[in-house]
Amino acid sequence: GSADVTAAPSAARRGVSADDESGARSEPHEPASAAMPYAPFASARGTLVSGALALAAAFPVAMVIETLNSRLASTPERAVMASSVLRAALAVAVVAGYGVTRRVAATPARLALVTILATVVLLAGTDLYWLAGHVRFPADILIWSESDFVADILKLRSGYPFYTAQANNESFIYTPASQVLTWLLASAVGKGDSIVAFRAVQVGFTVLAAAVAALSCRRLLLLAGRDAPGAGMWTALWMPAFFLIATNAVTNPFVQNLHNDALTQLVAIACFWLLLEYSATRSPRILALMAIAPAAGFLVKQSLAVWAPLFCVHLLLFDRPRSLPRVMGFALAAFGGIALAFGACYLAWGHDFIYWTVTVLGAHPHSLLRSVQHVLDVWVYFAVGVAGALVLLRGERARALIGPWLIGLAILGIEAYTSGVAWMLNHMGPGSLIAGVWLMAAVTALWRERLDPAGTGSTSPTTPAGATVDRVLDRVLERWLRPALAAGAALLLLGGLGTVRVPAPPFSADAYRYAREIERAMPDSAGDRVLLDAGSWLYLRRGVVMKDRVTSFGDRGYGEVGDFSAMARRLGERRYDRILVRNLHSPDFWYDHYLWRAPSGIRAALMANYHETGTIRAVTDGDPTHRPPYLFSEISILEPNAR
């Protein structure tokens, strides 16, 4: 519609691209009007506002799904069916409403685009409902990292060192910026001791990542010299679509949990956006931010320091005009910043910092075959990244885009390689979001070129008078069939990207029973005399930094760099009045895992000095074949033998 198209700014007519309100000027390029008669995309502010409004529209959808699941809790299949029917009805109502209100402007291409937008917003609502189920779970046992994450926040609050001697078995293997920033933000709203608030902060990081991805998509299209009619509708689509990719079930399943995944993804997409901005403006201010970003990223997750050499490669090979002094100055600043960050951590925590964040991670065995398998598992994100490049890397503009594309692809490739140290795919989340930027930019450009070239939805000239019935039918089929097929392909792709979730609660009522039974088995008066292998929410309440946490054992035992004799000695002294451990009678016993070449001796020490007095039943959702995730398995309650 006319509301979606604005007059081109004078800057575009002068051959200078429209830019952000920062005042940085882009390098001259071919005027937008020379290639297409439509306005460039909305400003960065407009991109964020329209995207935020579209994402905000998903919240009522999440609330309705929550209400339906609450009222039909006894019949979950009916709840899912009711939610699905309601979402379908809402999508139809939105498309029909648009058609009725816009009339002439409601062309087939526009109706198809509205269908995609409505579907994406509804899927985002389902996603928010699913995320909320994780956020409000009261115990930090949803994934392996949550216990250490909360323990680090407890250490921060009490002034206890983040990294101590390995004999204590209570340090995390990642750098602490995510934990620190999470606590600061939660404390700012008076929730510095809330597991729910900590998880809500992670979702906030993910929303910001979606916003930065939308800005990256806008800049990528401007760099490619592409515009599209209906910029408001497109920018409204981007942010919820990127939110779905940033929380996808394939490569981003843990961003709502207490891990550094959410902030890592935000830093990575911010680095990519800075790269695009620099490619467009060569602004010294952007370059300064690029020099700082790798050091800041290192404090979030060690692997983010890889942006320093990647930025240097871009400046050396793809920046024009090339400036060797600029490359050398940037390298000195970027690598110097990482060295300063590392040095500050070493001064604060000494060799213990190196042991936990370098030695333990570096010793973890890597499987190249597993990395290859992960590439095959995540093939769709590699494919959309390449497909986006095939669309956008054309003509004279390709030179400005080849560097950012290769670096984005390198990020995904590096993440695929490092994922070979584990069995999960969450290492590849940031690279997947960057690939999603290329996908959305390419879809936007293709839609403008092939389906809506004149901003009216017309894909062919008006059928001339006197045309035969067959020709009229052919024109009608062409006009309606192509947008319909494009919309269908887009909706199917959403499923392939792992963005479609079932509108059902992520946890059964039995999971809450499980947490309550753990709390009953660990009275507050116990202090540090009761050991829970994983889960720190009860210790957070008590202000107790607990030793001998099971999550500190895995990487060290697998990498053969751990000395566990101190815990064995404490067990021999029967230091603990009660111990709660999972999988005691299973090969998958995290204190003494079957995959380790050498046993830790902890199982034998437990059996020799403690006896089992009870159990806490594993979580079930009613399906006897369903294996509970991670830390919801059976717990053995142990008490010391008589002396």
Buried (B, 14 or more C-beta within 10 A) or exposed (E): BEEBBBEBBEBBEEBBBBBBEEEBBBEEBEBBBEEBEBBBBBBBEBBBBBBBBBBEBBBEBBBBBBEBBEEBEEEBEEBBBBBBEBBEEBBEEBBEEBBEEBEEBBBBBBBBBBBBBBBBBBBBBBBBBBBBBBBEBBBBBBBBBBBBBBBBBBBBBEEBBBBBBBBBBBBBBBBBBBBBBBBEBBBEEEBBBBBBBBBBBBBBBBBBBBBBBBBBBBBBBBBBBBBBBBBBBBBBBBBBBBBBBBBBBBBBBBBBBBBBBBBBBBBBBBBBBBBBBBBBBBBEEBBEBBBEBBBBBBBBBBBBBBBBBBBBBBBBEBBEEEBEEBBEBBBEBBBEBBEEBBEEBEEEBBEBBBBBBEBBBEBBEEBEEBBEBBBEBBEBBBBBBEBBBEBBBEEEBEEBBBBBBBBBBBBBBBBBBBBBBBEEBBBBBBBBBBBBBBBBBBBBBBBBEEBBBBBBBBBEEEBEEEEEEEEEEBBEEEBBEBBBEBBEEBBEBBEBBBBBBEBBBBBBEBBBBBBEBBBEBBEEEBEBEBBBBBBBBBBBEBEBBBBBBBBBBBBBBBBEBBEBEBBBEBBEEBBBEBBBBBBBEEEEBBBBBEEBEEBBBBBEBBBEBBEBEEEBEBBBBEEEEEEBBBBBBBBBBBBBEEE
